[in-house]
Amino acid sequence: LQRPFLDLIHPEDVGATRRIIEECLQKGEKVINFKNRFRCKWGGYRWLNWVSRPQPDKGITVAVAHDITDEVNAAMALQESERRFRLMANFTYSWEYWIAADKRLVYVSPSCRDYTGFSAEEFMRDNGLILTIVHPQDREDFARHLEREAHTPRVTSLEFRVVDRGGKERWIQHTCQPIYDER
Protein backbone atom coordinates (compact mmCIF):
# COMPACT_ATOMS: atom_id res chain seq x y z
CA LEU A 1 0.00 0.00 0.00
CA GLN A 2 3.04 2.27 0.33
CA ARG A 3 3.95 1.98 -3.36
CA PRO A 4 2.47 3.92 -6.28
CA PHE A 5 0.18 1.54 -8.14
CA LEU A 6 1.91 2.24 -11.48
CA ASP A 7 4.99 0.51 -10.00
CA LEU A 8 2.90 -2.66 -9.90
CA ILE A 9 1.82 -2.53 -13.55
CA HIS A 10 3.70 -4.73 -16.03
CA PRO A 11 6.24 -2.52 -17.88
CA GLU A 12 4.59 -3.27 -21.25
CA ASP A 13 1.20 -2.09 -19.91
CA VAL A 14 2.29 1.13 -18.17
CA GLY A 15 1.81 3.31 -21.29
CA ALA A 16 -1.73 2.09 -21.95
CA THR A 17 -2.61 2.41 -18.27
CA ARG A 18 -1.33 6.00 -18.17
CA ARG A 19 -3.36 6.83 -21.31
CA ILE A 20 -6.56 5.48 -19.72
CA ILE A 21 -5.92 7.54 -16.60
CA GLU A 22 -5.19 10.73 -18.56
CA GLU A 23 -7.76 10.37 -21.35
CA CYS A 24 -10.68 8.98 -19.35
CA LEU A 25 -10.42 8.79 -15.58
CA GLN A 26 -8.98 12.27 -15.02
CA LYS A 27 -11.85 13.63 -17.15
CA GLY A 28 -14.40 11.86 -14.95
CA GLU A 29 -15.25 9.13 -17.50
CA LYS A 30 -16.04 5.60 -16.38
CA VAL A 31 -13.77 2.87 -17.81
CA ILE A 32 -15.10 -0.62 -18.43
CA ASN A 33 -13.09 -3.67 -19.53
CA PHE A 34 -9.60 -2.23 -19.40
CA LYS A 35 -7.09 -5.04 -19.22
CA ASN A 36 -3.53 -4.98 -17.90
CA ARG A 37 -1.09 -7.09 -15.92
CA PHE A 38 -0.56 -6.39 -12.24
CA ARG A 39 2.39 -7.63 -10.22
CA CYS A 40 1.69 -9.99 -7.35
CA LYS A 41 3.51 -10.16 -4.04
CA TRP A 42 5.32 -13.32 -5.23
CA GLY A 43 6.75 -11.37 -8.19
CA GLY A 44 4.69 -12.79 -11.07
CA TYR A 45 1.91 -11.02 -12.92
CA ARG A 46 -1.81 -11.66 -13.20
CA TRP A 47 -4.07 -10.32 -15.95
CA LEU A 48 -6.83 -8.11 -14.56
CA ASN A 49 -9.96 -6.72 -16.19
CA TRP A 50 -10.86 -3.37 -14.63
CA VAL A 51 -14.02 -1.38 -14.15
CA SER A 52 -13.11 2.07 -12.85
CA ARG A 53 -15.38 4.95 -11.90
CA PRO A 54 -14.00 8.32 -10.93
CA GLN A 55 -15.65 10.21 -8.10
CA PRO A 56 -14.25 13.72 -8.66
CA ASP A 57 -16.20 15.24 -5.76
CA LYS A 58 -14.34 12.90 -3.39
CA GLY A 59 -11.02 13.04 -5.27
CA ILE A 60 -10.93 9.26 -5.73
CA THR A 61 -11.49 6.59 -8.32
CA VAL A 62 -13.25 3.40 -7.34
CA ALA A 63 -11.88 0.45 -9.26
CA VAL A 64 -12.77 -3.22 -9.25
CA ALA A 65 -10.63 -5.82 -10.96
CA HIS A 66 -11.49 -9.33 -12.03
CA ASP A 67 -8.65 -11.82 -12.45
CA ILE A 68 -8.78 -13.08 -16.05
CA THR A 69 -5.35 -14.73 -16.10
CA ASP A 70 -6.71 -18.20 -16.84
CA GLU A 71 -8.86 -16.91 -19.71
CA VAL A 72 -5.99 -14.89 -21.21
CA ASN A 73 -3.61 -17.84 -20.94
CA ALA A 74 -6.16 -20.15 -22.58
CA ALA A 75 -6.73 -17.65 -25.41
CA MET A 76 -2.98 -17.24 -25.93
CA ALA A 77 -2.49 -21.03 -25.98
CA LEU A 78 -5.29 -21.35 -28.53
CA GLN A 79 -3.72 -18.63 -30.71
CA GLU A 80 -0.36 -20.37 -30.55
CA SER A 81 -1.94 -23.71 -31.43
CA GLU A 82 -3.77 -22.07 -34.36
CA ARG A 83 -0.55 -20.40 -35.50
CA ARG A 84 1.30 -23.73 -35.48
CA PHE A 85 -1.55 -25.48 -37.29
CA ARG A 86 -1.69 -22.78 -39.98
CA LEU A 87 2.07 -22.87 -40.41
CA MET A 88 2.02 -26.62 -40.94
CA ALA A 89 -1.14 -26.79 -43.03
CA ASN A 90 -0.33 -23.79 -45.20
CA PHE A 91 3.09 -25.07 -46.17
CA THR A 92 2.22 -28.64 -47.06
CA TYR A 93 2.48 -29.65 -50.68
CA SER A 94 -0.71 -31.67 -50.44
CA TRP A 95 -3.99 -30.04 -51.33
CA GLU A 96 -6.07 -30.35 -48.20
CA TYR A 97 -9.66 -29.39 -47.73
CA TRP A 98 -12.12 -30.07 -44.97
CA ILE A 99 -15.82 -30.40 -45.55
CA ALA A 100 -18.21 -30.01 -42.61
CA ALA A 101 -21.21 -32.27 -42.05
CA ASP A 102 -23.41 -29.56 -43.59
CA LYS A 103 -21.31 -29.79 -46.80
CA ARG A 104 -19.62 -26.38 -46.47
CA LEU A 105 -15.88 -26.03 -46.77
CA VAL A 106 -14.24 -25.12 -43.48
CA TYR A 107 -10.61 -25.19 -44.63
CA VAL A 108 -8.73 -25.23 -47.92
CA SER A 109 -4.94 -25.26 -47.99
CA PRO A 110 -3.15 -22.66 -50.11
CA SER A 111 -1.52 -25.44 -52.16
CA CYS A 112 -4.86 -25.84 -53.96
CA ARG A 113 -3.62 -23.14 -56.34
CA ASP A 114 -0.80 -25.46 -57.49
CA TYR A 115 -3.34 -28.12 -58.45
CA THR A 116 -6.22 -26.03 -59.75
CA GLY A 117 -5.15 -22.45 -60.41
CA PHE A 118 -7.82 -21.31 -57.95
CA SER A 119 -6.97 -19.80 -54.55
CA ALA A 120 -8.14 -21.10 -51.20
CA GLU A 121 -10.21 -17.94 -50.82
CA GLU A 122 -12.03 -18.68 -54.08
CA PHE A 123 -12.93 -22.16 -52.85
CA MET A 124 -14.08 -20.78 -49.49
CA ARG A 125 -16.28 -18.15 -51.19
CA ASP A 126 -17.83 -20.69 -53.57
CA ASN A 127 -18.43 -24.08 -51.95
CA GLY A 128 -19.61 -25.42 -55.31
CA LEU A 129 -16.28 -24.70 -57.00
CA ILE A 130 -14.73 -27.94 -55.80
CA LEU A 131 -17.37 -29.98 -57.62
CA THR A 132 -17.37 -27.66 -60.64
CA ILE A 133 -13.69 -28.26 -61.40
CA VAL A 134 -14.07 -32.05 -61.32
CA HIS A 135 -14.04 -33.34 -64.91
CA PRO A 136 -17.66 -33.74 -66.12
CA GLN A 137 -17.15 -37.49 -66.70
CA ASP A 138 -15.90 -37.95 -63.09
CA ARG A 139 -18.24 -35.55 -61.32
CA GLU A 140 -21.00 -38.02 -60.46
CA ASP A 141 -18.52 -40.56 -59.04
CA PHE A 142 -16.81 -37.84 -57.01
CA ALA A 143 -20.10 -36.52 -55.58
CA ARG A 144 -21.24 -40.05 -54.74
CA HIS A 145 -17.86 -40.75 -53.12
CA LEU A 146 -18.12 -37.69 -50.88
CA GLU A 147 -21.67 -38.54 -49.87
CA ARG A 148 -20.96 -42.21 -49.20
CA GLU A 149 -17.64 -41.72 -47.42
CA ALA A 150 -19.00 -39.03 -45.10
CA HIS A 151 -20.79 -41.86 -43.31
CA THR A 152 -17.96 -44.41 -43.34
CA PRO A 153 -15.40 -44.17 -40.52
CA ARG A 154 -12.45 -45.35 -42.60
CA VAL A 155 -9.87 -44.00 -45.00
CA THR A 156 -10.96 -44.24 -48.63
CA SER A 157 -9.46 -43.19 -51.95
CA LEU A 158 -10.67 -42.16 -55.36
CA GLU A 159 -8.83 -41.12 -58.50
CA PHE A 160 -10.49 -38.51 -60.68
CA ARG A 161 -9.65 -35.64 -62.98
CA VAL A 162 -9.96 -31.94 -62.36
CA VAL A 163 -9.94 -29.22 -64.97
CA ASP A 164 -7.72 -26.41 -63.74
CA ARG A 165 -8.26 -22.70 -64.32
CA GLY A 166 -6.29 -22.87 -67.57
CA GLY A 167 -8.42 -25.76 -68.92
CA LYS A 168 -5.77 -28.44 -68.35
CA GLU A 169 -6.91 -31.85 -67.10
CA ARG A 170 -5.05 -33.17 -64.06
CA TRP A 171 -5.43 -36.52 -62.33
CA ILE A 172 -5.94 -36.34 -58.58
CA GLN A 173 -5.40 -39.14 -56.07
CA HIS A 174 -7.99 -38.21 -53.45
CA THR A 175 -7.82 -39.74 -49.99
CA CYS A 176 -10.39 -38.88 -47.36
CA GLN A 177 -11.37 -39.87 -43.88
CA PRO A 178 -14.33 -38.68 -41.85
CA ILE A 179 -13.40 -37.19 -38.51
CA TYR A 180 -16.06 -37.11 -35.83
CA ASP A 181 -16.41 -34.86 -32.83
CA GLU A 182 -18.92 -35.08 -29.99
CA ARG A 183 -21.74 -34.01 -32.35
C-alpha positions as CSV (number, residue, x, y, z in Angstrom):
1,L,0.0,0.0,0.0
2,Q,3.0,2.3,0.3
3,R,3.9,2.0,-3.4
4,P,2.5,3.9,-6.3
5,F,0.2,1.5,-8.1
6,L,1.9,2.2,-11.5
7,D,5.0,0.5,-10.0
8,L,2.9,-2.7,-9.9
9,I,1.8,-2.5,-13.5
10,H,3.7,-4.7,-16.0
11,P,6.2,-2.5,-17.9
12,E,4.6,-3.3,-21.3
13,D,1.2,-2.1,-19.9
14,V,2.3,1.1,-18.2
15,G,1.8,3.3,-21.3
16,A,-1.7,2.1,-22.0
17,T,-2.6,2.4,-18.3
18,R,-1.3,6.0,-18.2
19,R,-3.4,6.8,-21.3
20,I,-6.6,5.5,-19.7
21,I,-5.9,7.5,-16.6
22,E,-5.2,10.7,-18.6
23,E,-7.8,10.4,-21.4
24,C,-10.7,9.0,-19.3
25,L,-10.4,8.8,-15.6
26,Q,-9.0,12.3,-15.0
27,K,-11.8,13.6,-17.1
28,G,-14.4,11.9,-15.0
29,E,-15.3,9.1,-17.5
30,K,-16.0,5.6,-16.4
31,V,-13.8,2.9,-17.8
32,I,-15.1,-0.6,-18.4
33,N,-13.1,-3.7,-19.5
34,F,-9.6,-2.2,-19.4
35,K,-7.1,-5.0,-19.2
36,N,-3.5,-5.0,-17.9
37,R,-1.1,-7.1,-15.9
38,F,-0.6,-6.4,-12.2
39,R,2.4,-7.6,-10.2
40,C,1.7,-10.0,-7.4
41,K,3.5,-10.2,-4.0
42,W,5.3,-13.3,-5.2
43,G,6.8,-11.4,-8.2
44,G,4.7,-12.8,-11.1
45,Y,1.9,-11.0,-12.9
46,R,-1.8,-11.7,-13.2
47,W,-4.1,-10.3,-15.9
48,L,-6.8,-8.1,-14.6
49,N,-10.0,-6.7,-16.2
50,W,-10.9,-3.4,-14.6
51,V,-14.0,-1.4,-14.2
52,S,-13.1,2.1,-12.8
53,R,-15.4,5.0,-11.9
54,P,-14.0,8.3,-10.9
55,Q,-15.7,10.2,-8.1
56,P,-14.3,13.7,-8.7
57,D,-16.2,15.2,-5.8
58,K,-14.3,12.9,-3.4
59,G,-11.0,13.0,-5.3
60,I,-10.9,9.3,-5.7
61,T,-11.5,6.6,-8.3
62,V,-13.3,3.4,-7.3
63,A,-11.9,0.5,-9.3
64,V,-12.8,-3.2,-9.3
65,A,-10.6,-5.8,-11.0
66,H,-11.5,-9.3,-12.0
67,D,-8.7,-11.8,-12.4
68,I,-8.8,-13.1,-16.1
69,T,-5.3,-14.7,-16.1
70,D,-6.7,-18.2,-16.8
71,E,-8.9,-16.9,-19.7
72,V,-6.0,-14.9,-21.2
73,N,-3.6,-17.8,-20.9
74,A,-6.2,-20.1,-22.6
75,A,-6.7,-17.6,-25.4
76,M,-3.0,-17.2,-25.9
77,A,-2.5,-21.0,-26.0
78,L,-5.3,-21.4,-28.5
79,Q,-3.7,-18.6,-30.7
80,E,-0.4,-20.4,-30.6
81,S,-1.9,-23.7,-31.4
82,E,-3.8,-22.1,-34.4
83,R,-0.5,-20.4,-35.5
84,R,1.3,-23.7,-35.5
85,F,-1.5,-25.5,-37.3
86,R,-1.7,-22.8,-40.0
87,L,2.1,-22.9,-40.4
88,M,2.0,-26.6,-40.9
89,A,-1.1,-26.8,-43.0
90,N,-0.3,-23.8,-45.2
91,F,3.1,-25.1,-46.2
92,T,2.2,-28.6,-47.1
93,Y,2.5,-29.7,-50.7
94,S,-0.7,-31.7,-50.4
95,W,-4.0,-30.0,-51.3
96,E,-6.1,-30.4,-48.2
97,Y,-9.7,-29.4,-47.7
98,W,-12.1,-30.1,-45.0
99,I,-15.8,-30.4,-45.6
100,A,-18.2,-30.0,-42.6
101,A,-21.2,-32.3,-42.0
102,D,-23.4,-29.6,-43.6
103,K,-21.3,-29.8,-46.8
104,R,-19.6,-26.4,-46.5
105,L,-15.9,-26.0,-46.8
106,V,-14.2,-25.1,-43.5
107,Y,-10.6,-25.2,-44.6
108,V,-8.7,-25.2,-47.9
109,S,-4.9,-25.3,-48.0
110,P,-3.1,-22.7,-50.1
111,S,-1.5,-25.4,-52.2
112,C,-4.9,-25.8,-54.0
113,R,-3.6,-23.1,-56.3
114,D,-0.8,-25.5,-57.5
115,Y,-3.3,-28.1,-58.4
116,T,-6.2,-26.0,-59.8
117,G,-5.1,-22.5,-60.4
118,F,-7.8,-21.3,-58.0
119,S,-7.0,-19.8,-54.6
120,A,-8.1,-21.1,-51.2
121,E,-10.2,-17.9,-50.8
122,E,-12.0,-18.7,-54.1
123,F,-12.9,-22.2,-52.9
124,M,-14.1,-20.8,-49.5
125,R,-16.3,-18.1,-51.2
126,D,-17.8,-20.7,-53.6
127,N,-18.4,-24.1,-52.0
128,G,-19.6,-25.4,-55.3
129,L,-16.3,-24.7,-57.0
130,I,-14.7,-27.9,-55.8
131,L,-17.4,-30.0,-57.6
132,T,-17.4,-27.7,-60.6
133,I,-13.7,-28.3,-61.4
134,V,-14.1,-32.0,-61.3
135,H,-14.0,-33.3,-64.9
136,P,-17.7,-33.7,-66.1
137,Q,-17.2,-37.5,-66.7
138,D,-15.9,-38.0,-63.1
139,R,-18.2,-35.5,-61.3
140,E,-21.0,-38.0,-60.5
141,D,-18.5,-40.6,-59.0
142,F,-16.8,-37.8,-57.0
143,A,-20.1,-36.5,-55.6
144,R,-21.2,-40.0,-54.7
145,H,-17.9,-40.8,-53.1
146,L,-18.1,-37.7,-50.9
147,E,-21.7,-38.5,-49.9
148,R,-21.0,-42.2,-49.2
149,E,-17.6,-41.7,-47.4
150,A,-19.0,-39.0,-45.1
151,H,-20.8,-41.9,-43.3
152,T,-18.0,-44.4,-43.3
153,P,-15.4,-44.2,-40.5
154,R,-12.5,-45.4,-42.6
155,V,-9.9,-44.0,-45.0
156,T,-11.0,-44.2,-48.6
157,S,-9.5,-43.2,-51.9
158,L,-10.7,-42.2,-55.4
159,E,-8.8,-41.1,-58.5
160,F,-10.5,-38.5,-60.7
161,R,-9.6,-35.6,-63.0
162,V,-10.0,-31.9,-62.4
163,V,-9.9,-29.2,-65.0
164,D,-7.7,-26.4,-63.7
165,R,-8.3,-22.7,-64.3
166,G,-6.3,-22.9,-67.6
167,G,-8.4,-25.8,-68.9
168,K,-5.8,-28.4,-68.4
169,E,-6.9,-31.9,-67.1
170,R,-5.1,-33.2,-64.1
171,W,-5.4,-36.5,-62.3
172,I,-5.9,-36.3,-58.6
173,Q,-5.4,-39.1,-56.1
174,H,-8.0,-38.2,-53.5
175,T,-7.8,-39.7,-50.0
176,C,-10.4,-38.9,-47.4
177,Q,-11.4,-39.9,-43.9
178,P,-14.3,-38.7,-41.9
179,I,-13.4,-37.2,-38.5
180,Y,-16.1,-37.1,-35.8
181,D,-16.4,-34.9,-32.8
182,E,-18.9,-35.1,-30.0
183,R,-21.7,-34.0,-32.3
